[in-house]
Amino acid sequence: MIPIVFGLGAPLVSLVGTNVGAGQRERALRVAFVGGAIAFIITETIGIAAAAWPALWITQFSADPRVIETGMTYLRVVGPTYGFFGLGLALYFASQGAGRLFWPLSAGFLRMLVAIVGGWLALRLTGSLSWLFAALALGLFLHGAVLLAAVAGGAWFRPERV
């Protein structure tokens, strides 16, 4: 999924940067949101397909029943949130074009924090891989949702603090 979003992301940097530089804020946002929507649709489709048919994917890498079971659980829990990961990556690239990286980096840090702390708590309190995977899914969801909210909320066009 990452190479696919990178393929969308490179043009987003240029298109958003050109429009921000030309003072075309609405067009820059439209480009970012269309690119984010395309990334969301593609990566969400992959995630839903992986969640719907996890054995098809996992058996390509291992025949071990424990690996297959764990991989299938992961794809069923985390796969449906892949679209938010794609959205977050696309908006990260668009934010590069806007010259505003606070929110993309913050959303990425939040994703990591939720995955590490939430995953640790899940394993510590329940010992369940399903709850660990739920923490990973929450991190992916928050990554895309927080970044979307920040960009839609005008984060690119607020005066910078010095």
HUMOQUI-V767193 format. One line per field, one symbol per residue. ss: DSSP state (a for helix, b for strand, c for the rest). burial: I if it has 9 or more other ideal C-beta (glycine too) atoms within 8 Angstrom, else O. A space follows every 50 residues. Layout:
ss: ???
burial: ???
//
This chain:
ss: caaaaaaaaaaaaaaaaaaaacccaaaaaaaaaaaaaaaaaaaaaaaaaa aacaaaaaccccccaaaaaaaaaaaaaaaaaaaaaaaaaaaaaaaaaacc caaaaaaaaaaaaaaaaaaaaaaaaaccaaaaaaaaaaaaaaaaaaaaaa aaccaaaccccc
burial: IOOIIIOIIIOIIIIIIIIIOOOOIOOIIOIIIOIIIIIIIIIIIIIIII IOOIOOIIIOOOOOOOIIOIIIIIIIIIIIIIIIIIIIIIIIIIIIIIOO IOIIOIIIOIIIIIIOOIIOIIIOOOOOOOIIIIIIIIIIIIIIIIIIOI IOOOIIOOOOOO
//
